[in-house]
Amino acid sequence: MELFLTSRKRVELPFQVDIHPEDMPLAVVQRALDVCATALDIPVLLTGNEPFLHPDLEDIFTAVRKRKLKFVTEVSGLMPDSAKKLLIEHPCTLFWRLYRPELLAAQDLAEIRVNLKELREARIPMQFLLMADDLDASYDFALEWLEEFQVPSLMVRMPCTATIPERLKLAAWCADQAPALLKRGHSLILDCGAMPCLFSDEHFGRLAKISFKRYSCNPHIVVLPDGRLAHCLPMSMLPGPPVTTFKTHADALQFYYDVFRDLQLDNAEHEECHSCLSRLTNLCTGPSMAAKATLTLEHYEELKKLLEKEENDPEERKKQLWRMTYTAMKIAFYADAVECLEELRRHEPGDDKVHYWLGCAYWECNRLAEAEDEFRKCARLTKDPRAPLAELHRRLVKNGNAIRARLLYEEIKRIEPPVP
């Protein structure tokens, strides 16, 4: 789990995010750490534009130690002396961000080098995190920093919303450097969203021989400063429930798998993925979640404008309502899906599919009684009533309604299967 502690900045740098409020309240930090403490051996990542500028940094370190959590902190290298002292007294692993030198003023670059030297001499464990914002730039300077400061590992973070063709050059650079770095005692890792198709067959074969690590696009679970959860930082435009909603880390993780499963697997808009062997062999789910979410949000806005026109042909409007329903469900805009489905129900009260999806949407809006009513209406209208009732049963079980789920299961068993 990542805690985005603060959006404070020392200087303007790539990958920074402006999120309000500026600082995460200490109470939110403590509640998030309680959720993290329910998971075994999962480290907490303290991040933010400049996490060491958080006014309650010492209290946060104390809260982490009290819960006996492993933790990692992302830093740009620009930090006050009080933060350095805190790190030396209570060491944690550092992800030291490396930015292109031309983005930094001379005095800032000098301060970063001094801080890095001091913390390396204090034996603070760290790895470099290369912030590759410009996919056409040269990042050879990172290799020089690895040798100069003898940092064992380099992780490369590139914009996960960039297209695959835009990322090919940097991926090839990584593939070329990895074997040589390994011989010199350094490892090279690609941050999340690095799909296999970024590499040529030759590169992929060479990287496989040296156990090259790359991370797929999975939920990181970021706690935003206001306490709401997000799938990952690039997905903060679609925040989820407050961290207080979940009792365990596993619950929060499962929420994101359930909510965004359709979005993660949807490559309808990405033709290059349709015949990709990486996808066909389950090595990849296509472009990153953030890229898919951005595209889906664009479609959502287009459909919203179309639905606002009252002169639409009835059949065309019906198609638009269905498209809006699927789009809203993919990005968890369940209230919008309900609005579309209720209009469809008024026009097509005998359509079992409308009642099924309305049951799903009502359930996600916590309108459980109405949801059950819709699933049962669907069961009365469809050829095989077991399917909608089975979905209702699954949701009752997941919600902890064991007795009602057991009664429904017995009801389903008594239903005769439809004649072929």
Secondary structure as UniProt FT lines:
FT   STRAND          2..4
FT   TURN            14..15
FT   HELIX           26..36
FT   TURN            37..38
FT   STRAND          44..47
FT   HELIX           51..53
FT   TURN            55..56
FT   HELIX           57..66
FT   TURN            67..68
FT   STRAND          71..75
FT   HELIX           81..89
FT   STRAND          93..98
FT   HELIX           101..103
FT   HELIX           106..121
FT   TURN            122..123
FT   STRAND          126..131
FT   TURN            135..136
FT   HELIX           140..149
FT   STRAND          153..157
FT   TURN            160..161
FT   HELIX           164..183
FT   TURN            184..185
FT   STRAND          187..190
FT   HELIX           196..198
FT   HELIX           201..209
FT   TURN            210..211
FT   STRAND          213..214
FT   STRAND          222..223
FT   TURN            225..226
FT   STRAND          228..230
FT   HELIX           233..235
FT   TURN            236..237
FT   HELIX           243..245
FT   HELIX           249..265
FT   TURN            268..269
FT   HELIX           271..273
FT   TURN            274..275
FT   HELIX           277..280
FT   TURN            281..282
FT   HELIX           289..307
FT   TURN            310..311
FT   HELIX           314..330
FT   TURN            331..332
FT   HELIX           334..347
FT   TURN            349..350
FT   HELIX           352..364
FT   TURN            365..366
FT   HELIX           368..381
FT   HELIX           386..398
FT   TURN            399..400
FT   HELIX           402..413
//
